[in-house]
């Protein structure tokens, strides 16, 4: 199948747009999707995050098959079939979780390996996957080794996934702007 990347800043409307995109794909006349799947990468570290997760679940409704995959995202994606349409929200939380889990031994090389493994699985997956990720490269260069490790690798991750994606959309202030679209696949 194929995969799409939805980028945007914090509170840009990227997740809402991704959910709308899934709904749009499900209503297409030739849609063969039987199941819509939501892969959450967030971890509830505190009460506020627990409330955010509950709010998002309530907002989405009960018609999603939900999966939690804070670390093993490539493995989780390997389990979907051509009948599945999958929303992954979000890649930058997944990347953050990898850095946090690995701790001081985390480095660029290991993160690039994890990202390459994810891209390989995305390319092999028979499911249609819509990925949400934060665009973090529009601000100042962050202070601190761990923050730079995150920002640098998030930027590389987004670039590498965008290069392989069939469609890339940037969302700002709730407004989507298509950056890339495979004309053969989407027929425009």
Phi, psi and omega per residue, in radians:
X1 nan -2.406 -3.103
X2 -2.677 3.018 3.103
X3 -2.444 2.722 -3.112
X4 -2.177 2.670 3.114
X5 -2.138 2.220 3.078
X6 -1.966 2.048 -3.116
X7 -1.924 2.684 3.032
X8 3.059 2.941 3.097
X9 -1.429 -3.120 3.094
X10 -1.078 2.334 3.112
X11 1.015 0.550 -3.141
X12 -1.461 -0.304 -3.059
X13 1.750 0.183 -3.081
X14 -1.136 -0.693 -3.141
X15 -1.198 -0.740 3.095
X16 -1.085 -0.725 3.104
X17 -1.102 -0.747 -3.141
X18 -1.056 -0.715 3.091
X19 -1.133 -0.686 3.076
X20 -1.116 -0.672 3.128
X21 -1.113 -0.741 3.090
X22 -1.049 -0.818 3.125
X23 -1.031 -0.732 3.121
X24 -1.079 -0.803 -3.130
X25 -1.132 -0.596 3.132
X26 -1.207 -0.467 -3.092
X27 -1.603 -0.047 3.102
X28 -1.132 2.510 -3.041
X29 -0.994 -0.650 -3.094
X30 -1.659 0.282 -3.097
X31 -1.137 2.221 3.104
X32 -1.866 0.160 -3.084
X33 -1.331 2.299 -3.128
X34 -1.811 -0.550 -3.006
X35 -2.318 2.333 3.023
X36 -1.823 2.284 -2.992
X37 -2.103 2.433 3.125
X38 -2.057 2.102 3.096
X39 -1.866 1.970 3.140
X40 -1.657 2.339 3.122
X41 -1.869 -0.079 -3.058
X42 -1.356 2.672 3.025
X43 -2.020 2.437 3.125
X44 -1.508 1.525 -3.126
X45 -1.350 -0.397 -3.075
X46 -2.642 3.089 -3.103
X47 -1.086 -0.682 -3.113
X48 -1.107 -0.732 3.134
X49 -1.208 -0.632 3.074
X50 -1.063 -0.736 3.103
X51 -1.153 -0.701 3.108
X52 -1.061 -0.802 -3.124
X53 -1.077 -0.814 3.128
X54 -1.063 -0.708 3.117
X55 -1.085 -0.794 3.140
X56 -1.128 -0.695 3.120
X57 -1.108 -0.765 3.133
X58 -1.118 -0.727 -3.127
X59 -1.109 -0.674 -3.120
X60 -1.237 -0.611 -3.084
X61 1.645 -3.094 -3.019
X62 -1.682 0.062 -3.052
X63 -1.611 0.286 3.077
X64 -1.870 2.442 2.903
X65 -1.467 2.116 -3.030
X66 -1.850 2.455 3.131
X67 -2.332 2.490 3.049
X68 -1.917 2.189 -3.111
X69 -2.516 1.296 -3.097
X70 -1.254 -0.369 -3.094
X71 -2.249 -0.723 -2.985
X72 -1.707 0.953 -3.034
X73 -1.149 -0.803 -3.141
X74 -1.028 -0.755 3.117
X75 -1.086 -0.760 3.124
X76 -1.066 -0.761 -3.117
X77 -1.146 -0.446 3.134
X78 -1.189 -0.243 -3.068
X79 -1.594 -0.097 -3.110
X80 -1.551 2.703 -3.089
X81 -1.994 3.118 3.139
X82 -1.175 -0.212 3.101
X83 -1.547 -0.058 -3.088
X84 -1.777 2.420 2.915
X85 -1.994 2.230 -2.898
X86 -2.142 2.323 3.015
X87 -1.931 2.153 3.084
X88 -1.891 2.082 -3.099
X89 -2.366 1.892 -0.023
X90 -2.381 2.847 -3.096
X91 -1.166 -0.629 -3.109
X92 -1.236 -0.542 3.020
X93 -1.177 -0.695 3.077
X94 -1.031 -0.827 3.130
X95 -1.067 -0.764 3.088
X96 -1.025 -0.749 3.136
X97 -1.090 -0.695 3.113
X98 -1.073 -0.803 -3.131
X99 -1.108 -0.792 -3.130
X100 -1.099 -0.772 -3.101
X101 -1.162 -0.685 -3.096
X102 -1.356 -0.471 3.077
X103 1.197 -2.498 -3.069
X104 -1.077 -0.409 -3.108
X105 -1.474 0.000 3.128
X106 -1.266 2.357 3.099
X107 -2.533 3.002 -3.112
X108 -0.980 -0.778 -3.072
X109 -1.052 -0.804 -3.139
X110 -1.149 -0.749 3.130
X111 -1.122 -0.716 3.112
X112 -1.103 -0.614 3.061
X113 -1.103 -0.797 3.132
X114 -1.086 -0.716 3.136
X115 -1.173 -0.739 3.104
X116 -1.086 -0.678 3.097
X117 -1.108 -0.725 3.099
X118 -1.102 -0.819 -3.127
X119 -1.092 -0.710 3.094
X120 -1.028 -0.759 3.124
X121 -1.175 -0.684 3.095
X122 -1.037 -0.730 -3.126
X123 -1.202 -0.497 -3.109
X124 -1.565 -0.344 -2.997
X125 -1.158 2.360 3.056
X126 -1.390 -0.228 -3.139
X127 -1.373 2.794 2.972
X128 -1.648 2.182 -3.013
X129 -2.099 2.298 3.052
X130 -1.964 2.085 -3.073
X131 -1.861 2.389 3.068
X132 -1.903 2.376 3.121
X133 -2.589 2.606 3.081
X134 -1.435 2.388 2.968
X135 -1.517 1.910 -3.047
X136 -1.864 0.010 -3.030
X137 -1.632 0.281 -3.076
X138 -1.792 0.096 -3.121
X139 -1.936 -2.828 -3.140
X140 -1.370 2.813 3.080
X141 -1.218 2.151 -3.045
X142 -1.272 2.686 3.037
X143 -1.505 2.585 3.054
X144 1.706 2.394 -3.084
X145 -1.045 -0.836 -3.076
X146 -1.161 -0.704 3.133
X147 -1.139 -0.741 3.092
X148 -1.135 -0.676 3.090
X149 -1.015 -0.779 3.121
X150 -1.128 -0.924 -3.073
X151 -1.091 -0.793 -3.140
X152 -1.049 -0.786 -3.097
X153 -1.319 -0.547 3.051
X154 -1.114 -0.748 3.101
X155 -1.083 -0.811 3.110
X156 -1.107 -0.738 3.131
X157 -1.034 -0.868 -3.128
X158 -1.063 -0.732 3.127
X159 -1.096 -0.806 -3.094
X160 -1.170 -0.694 3.117
X161 -1.234 -0.722 3.115
X162 -1.057 -0.650 -3.135
X163 -1.089 -0.553 -3.104
X164 -1.698 -0.308 -3.073
X165 -1.201 2.609 3.082
X166 -1.414 -0.340 -3.122
X167 -2.632 2.378 3.096
X168 -2.322 2.244 -3.131
X169 -2.209 2.386 3.042
X170 -1.866 2.271 -3.129
X171 -1.990 2.238 3.057
X172 -2.379 2.305 3.138
X173 0.927 0.616 3.119
X174 1.364 0.045 -3.096
X175 -1.859 2.131 -3.132
X176 -1.465 2.470 3.045
X177 -2.268 2.055 -3.122
X178 -1.306 2.137 3.129
X179 -1.665 -0.515 -3.093
X180 -2.664 2.412 3.074
X181 -2.639 2.188 3.098
X182 -1.251 1.860 -3.055
X183 -1.049 -0.657 -3.132
X184 -1.126 -0.686 -3.086
X185 -1.300 -0.675 -3.032
X186 -1.790 -0.063 2.998
X187 1.073 0.621 3.102
X188 -1.980 nan nan
